[in-house]
Amino acid sequence: MARFRLRQIAHELMRRKVFRVAIGYMVVMWLFVQVAEVTFEPLQLPAWSLTLLIVFAIIGFPVAVILAWIFEVTPEGVQRDPHDTQPGAARDSARRDTDVRSVAVLPFADMSPEQDQRYFCEGIAEEILSLLCAVKCLQVPSRTSSFRFDAEIHDIREIGAALGVESILEGSIRKDEDKLRITAQLIDTKNGFHTWARTYDRQLSEVLAVQAELARDIVSQLCQSLSDAGLVIPEPASTADIQAYDYYLQGRYFLNRFSTQDTKFAVGLFGKALDLDPGFSRAWAGLAEAHTFLSVYDKNTEDHRVQAGKAAEKALQLTPDSAASRAAHGMALMISRQYSDAVIAFRRALEVNPNHFLAVYYQARCYQLKGQLQQAAALFEQAASRRPADYQAPLLALSIYRMLGNVTLAHRAAKSGLEAAGVHLMLHPDDVRAMYLGALALLELGESDQGQRWIEKAIELQPDDALVHYNAACFYTQAHNFDAALQSLSKVDQAGLAFSDWVANDPDLGPLRKDPRFDSLLRSKTGSFGKAAQASAR
């Protein structure tokens, strides 16, 4: 291991051209001294001048080496080495260049006889990805980023370049009655060659143990420079019933499809898992996440708030040190408008797993709901960095930057968010949320006609969805079409709008609040939606 560490250091010195600078410096200084010996005497310089030059040359050597380490020469000039520009927290011992490796996990191929185990294959890959995300020596792209690639269609080197990783983990699963075969390969993205491969033949009941074993094998392959303590991975999900785990994986599969109907289906599947194993904390956390989603998209918001709270409390009771349980608890607190407590819960989730996307994303939403927009924007940026394929975080940050008058950051957020939304719509062409948030990005980038087409398509797909009409109102407000904005806002059914505080602090509605018709519309509304928005208007 010591030899491996020395090789890593030597490689880094070569990459930063430290050796080249050191040798070049010595050659140049030697030439200077040679010239000085010949010219200083004819120039009648004092005898100590040559000595002083040599002293300066010696002093300058470590300075040149240090500068070579920190800076690099590029076609654009001398720049700070990108590996040294990370925040201080990211440069600790857990994230040094010589320690951190990167790997992406692709969905496993279904090799089962009936070819009907896609949910199981994706679920196993997602569980392994979650285990690897919690290991400090690894940087692992999110499920949303990596699962859009198929190793049979895309070249491994192209995938590696797109995701910015050194290695790809791919594999296949054959599930046949009570037998399970998982084949996994680790591939170097620079040359496409396999660096490691293994087949696991187990009983289906051993699936959780196989996940942990496979994750440990990957970590030991990639993180050889860490001590044994640094190679520890968290315990995988635990359940006393393998059928309950199967229902849980099906629930995750439908929850990840980002539609109201699929999420309701996921609720039923999590419920089946819990009927078989009431002590299965991950299923309780999934149930809380699903009800959180439905509290925004479905009309029975109060029921979803209650159910999310019960499920989150149960998950936290069973596994208080789980990032998933703590994040679920934060979601339940958030939709109950206990924002400060929710932020604390999300921070505790990040203490367990610093890469937990939902903990950062929903923490940002809490700050926006509280009207603390600067903090919200910073957290949305953090969420986007954790999951580059997510379109929501940058597009929500866009609204904040626009209101704050930061044109540069607004434009940047619009570009990155729109790109992610476009990819998402290729995979989920009926996702109206990607359409109406993407429409605001198109408007920001000067493509208002295309943005309006996206809004109209979203309304066509979900004509009775309150959030579609609400976001259409935001779009038309920003397009300065106040007549259309008020018409869209009049169609918002308050029962389908869980976050009345969002109306009160939404930057996109700012210009509309100056229109006297806005107050008239709010007075015609009853309930929390109208009250919160009226308070904001005042």
Disulfide bonds with the S-S distance in Angstrom:
Cys137-Cys223 1.74
